[in-house]
């Protein structure tokens, strides 16, 4: 079978531990045999990040910005124990955070639905895609303990001399206080990325806030989303038969439990932090969760698995023991990146390959071939395959699907 020609490059970011081993297997078994593609390789292992003083992460992010597409293996974000384990120069920042700061945009987490993998919410037959606005709010707030009785105010001094001062509360005794902020520009980028992702996935988009209580703060999110939708996306959504709607966060949580999925849920920072984990558990397995960073203009995508480096399995692998590690989310990191490359290049063959590989992964599991983590969810009688055994089965099924 002739390889599919991919005109423009894909930036490949390698990672750590068990996912690094899986990553190479995916590239060798499921990518190179089918695609004639230039992979711009960056080694984001914790050892190489340390050796380059994390410059490799910065270089990789700029390469993704230039190419428009990046696929990333899971990486270690070092804590004190990891600093000692790898004799690191310092406790390097999360590579995901560094990449996100350079690319901008929003991370969208989406479950991969297999009919035979039990869900805590059985009615979720389609994915609920959570987009989290990872800027400001509680995560960049100034908070402190109030020592006793007194008056709390909040004050803004404009560069033009304008002063706004509000009394927040008269404290009758000790307590706590917090001030937080956000930016119109960041909220507008959040809106653009969320609405663009709805178009990419062909899903309606919902924004959730509590604007009835936080009339100015959350009201600004509601207004900017509506303005952006009306000015830039209304015609595109109408042409695609899609809708955009704002809902109160409590109403949206209740609706999410009742609905079957098939939409993008744009969440403020704290809401997205909480709800993305709720959604992940509701679908049964973090091993079946993708993570896609989309730039506000919809041009740049960086895709990865939503889980970590599977250290426990790596320790077994180091001892020469066979493992049964789920590679599906890592495969989908490749397919989501390749699908975006296909869209940017108008390459229908590549688009078909990416969707075929995703379909083959799901059908392989639904036919009863899976790794141990999923087999334990399915039931005590369910057999499982090793890490390589599962990938071999996917490869076998992909060959058959591509030959049709």
N, C-alpha and C positions, 0 to 999 in steps of 0.2 A: 504494500500500500504506500503510495507517495506521501511524503510528509506535507502537512499544511504549512504554507509559507506565511510567516508573521513578519510584516514589513518593518515595524518599529520595535525598539527594545522594551523589555520588561526588567525592572530593577528587582533583583533577588537579594533578600536580607536573611542570611543564615543565623541560627540561634544556638541554643544550649541543650545539653543533656539528652533525654530520650526523644524529645521533639526534633532535635538536630539529626538523629539517626533516621527517624521517620521521614524527615524532610528530604534527605538524600535518596531514600528509597522511592519516594513519590516522584522526584525529579528524574531518576533513572528509569523507573518502570512506566510512569504514566504521562510524562511530559516529553522528554527527548525522543522516544520512539515515534511520536505522532506529530511533533511540531518542529519546524525549522525556525527556531527563534533565538535571537540574541539576548542572553541573560547577562545583565550588568551586575556582577557579584560583589556583595559586601559581607564581610565576616563580622557579625554582631555578637559573636561569643563573648562572654564576660572577660575572658583572657585577652582577646584582641581589643575590646573597648578599653581595657586597662593599659595595654601596650601603646595605644594611640592617644591616650588621655581623652577618650571618648570622641575624638575627631572623626572616627569612622562612622559614628551615628549621624553626626552633622552632615558629613559628605553624602551619606546614603539618602538622607532626607532631601538634600538639594538635587540629587540625581533623580529621585522620584518626581520632584517638582518639574524637572526638565522633561522627563519621559512621559509623565502623566499616569504611570502605573507602577505600583510596587507590590510585591508579595513578601510577607514576613513570617519567618519561623518564630515560635515562642522564645522569649529571652528571660534571663535572670535579672531581676532588679535586686541588687545586693543589700542585705541587712548586715548587722555586725558579725553574725556567724559566717556569712558568705565572704566578707572581707578577710576574715581569718583563714577560711578554707582555701581561698584562691590567692592569698597574700597580696591583696589589691592595694594600690596606692591610696585610694580613698573610696568612700561609699558612693559610687557613681549613681546619677539620677536614673529614673526609669527611661529606657530608650523610647518607649511609646510616648511619654510626655514630651521628650525632646523633638521627636518627629512631628507630633501634633502641633507644637508651638511654631515650627517652621512652615508646615503645610497649612495650618489653620483648619477650619472645618469642624465637622461633627462625626463622632463615632456612632455607628449604627450596629446594634447587636441583634442577630436574627437566628432563631432556632431552626434546626433541620428536622423536619417532621417525618418519622418512619411509622407507618400504621401499626406495626406490631410492638413498638416500644411504648409501654404504658405511660400515660401522662397523669399528673396529679389533677389537672383540669382536663377531663376527657373531651370536653367540647371544643378544645383548641385544635382544630383539624388543619388550620393554616397558620403560618407564622405571624406572631405579633412582633413587629420590628421596633425596638426602642432606640430613639436618638436622644442622646444626653448632651445638653449644653454645658460643656465642661469649662465654664469660666465664671469667676465671681461668686456672688451669693455667699452662702455659709462658708465656702471653702477658701475665701479670701477675706473673711470678716475680721473685724477688730472686736474682741470680746474681753471683758474683765469682771472681776468681782467688785461689787459696790460695798464698801466697808460699813456703811451705816446710813442714818437719816440724811437726806439731802435732795438736791434738784439735779436731774439729768436733762441736758439739752444736746441738740445736734446742730452744727453750724457749718455752712458752706460760704467760702469767700472766693468770689469770682476774680479772674485776672483783670476784669474791667471795673472792679471795685464793688460789684453787686454782692450783697450779704443776705443770706437766708438763714434765719435761726428759728428753730422750733423747740418748744418744751416737750420732752418725751414723757417724763414721769417725775412725780414728787415721791421719793422713796420714804416710807415711814420707818424703815429699818434696813438692815443688810439684805443684799440680793445679788443679782447678776444683770449685766447689760451687754448689748451687742449692736454693732452697726455694720451694715453690708452694702454692697454696691454692684452695679453692672453698667455696661456701656451700650448706647444705641447701636454703634457699629458692630459690636459683637452679637447683639441680639438679631440684627439684620442678616449677618452672616449665618447665624443659626437658622433663621427662617429660610434663606436661600438654599442652604444645604439640605434641610428637611424636605422642602418642596421639590428640589431636584431629585432627591432619593426616591420620593413618591413616584416621580415620572420614570426613573430607572427601573423600579420594581413593579410599576403599574399598579400601585396601591393608593387608596385615599390617605390623606394626612390629617391627623388630629393634634392640636396643641392643647396641653392641659396647664391651667394656672389656678390661683385662688384670687382672682381680680376683684371679687366681691368684698374681700377683706383688705387686701393690699391694693387699694384702688389706683394709686400712682405707680407703684413698683411693678406688680404683676399686670396692671392695666397697660403699662408700656410694652410688655411682651405681646399682649393681645393686639394692641394697635399696630405695632411694627409688623407682626406677622400678616395682619389683614391688609396693611398698605402694600407690603411686598407681594402678596398674592394678587391683589387687584392690579398692580402696576406691571408685574413681570410674568405671572403664571396663570392667570385666569383663563386666557384663551387656550394655552397648552393643556390645562386640566380638562377644559370642556371638550377639546378635540380628542382627548384620550378617554373621555367618559369618567373622569375622576372628580372627587370633591375634596375641599378643605374645610375644616370646621374647628372652632375653638370650643372647649368644654371645661367645666370646673373639674379640678383634680379628683375630688371625691366621686363625682358623677362618672368620670372617666374610668376610675378604678372599678366601680360597680359594673359599668358597661363592658369593660375588658373581660371580666369573669363570665359574663353572659354571652358575649359574642364569640364567633368561631375563629377569629383572627383575620389575616389578610389586610393589614393596614400598618401605616407608620405612625408611631406615637412619639411626638416631639415633647420631651420633658425638660423642665428646668433642672439645674445642676443636682440638687439634693433629691428631687423626685426621680431623676434618671438613675442615680446611684442606687436607690432603694428598689425601684420598680424593675430595673434590668435584672437584678438577682431574683426577684419574685417570679418574673417571667421565665427565667432560665430554669428554676426549680419546677415550675408548673409544667414544663415540657419534658421533665424527667431526667435530663442528663446535660451537664456542662460540656461533655464530650461531643455534643451535637449542637454547638453554638458558634456561629461565625461572627467576626468583628470587622467592619469595613469603615475606614475613615474616608469621608468624602469632602473635598474642598467646597467652599461656598458656591463657586461658579459651575460646579458639577463636572469639571474637567479632570481632576486628579483623584485617584483612588489608591489607597494602601490597604490591603486585605491581610488578615491573619486569623488564627484560631483564637477563640475567647478564653481558652484555658492556659495553664502554665506549662512548665517544662517537664512535668511528670517525673519528679526526682526519685520517687519510691521505685518506679519501674527501672529507672536508669541504674540505681544501686544494684538491682537484680541482674541487669544486663552486664554490669561491670564484673559480677561474680561468674559470668558465663552461663547464667540461667535464662531459660526461654521466658519471654514476656508476652502479654496479650494487651497491647496498648492501642487504643482507638485512634485511628489516623484520619477519620472523616472530616473533622473540622480543619485540619491542616490541608487536606485535599481541596476543600471548599475555599481555603485562602487562595490557592492557585486558580481555581475555576472562576472565582469572583474577580480576581485581577485580570485573568485572560479574557473574561467576558467584557470587561471595560476596555481592554486593548482592542477587542473586536469592534466595539462601538465607536471608539475614536478613529479607527482605521477603516471603518465600513467594510469589515471582513466577515461575511456571513459564514464561511467555512469554519473560522475560528470560534465564532459564536455558537455554532452547532456543536463543535467539539466540547466546549465548556459545559453546555447544557446537557449533552449526552453523558459526560463523565459524572455530573451531579446526579442525573437520573439513575445511572448504573450503580453508584454508591448506595442510594436509597433502595433500589430494587434488590441489591445483593443482601442487604440487611433483612428486607421484607421476605426474602426467600429462605431465611433462616441461617445465613452465614454472617457471623458477627464476632466482635471481640468480647472478652470476659465481662467488662463493665456493663455492656448492653444485655448480655445473656443473663446476668444476675437480676436485671430488671424484668426481663421477659418471664423468667420462672425457673424452678429447680431442674426441669427436664431439658432446658435449652443447652445445646452444645455450643462451644466457642472455638475460635481459631486463634493461632498465635499472631503476633504483630505482622510478621512476614506472610503468614498463611492467608490473612485477610487481604493484604495488598495483592497477593498473587491471584486471589479469587476475583478481586475487582479488576485486575489487569486482564484476566481470562474473559470476564464478562464485557469489558470495554472493547477488546479485540473483536468479539462477536458482534457487538453493537455497531462498531465502526465499519465492519465488513458488509453490513446490510445495505 
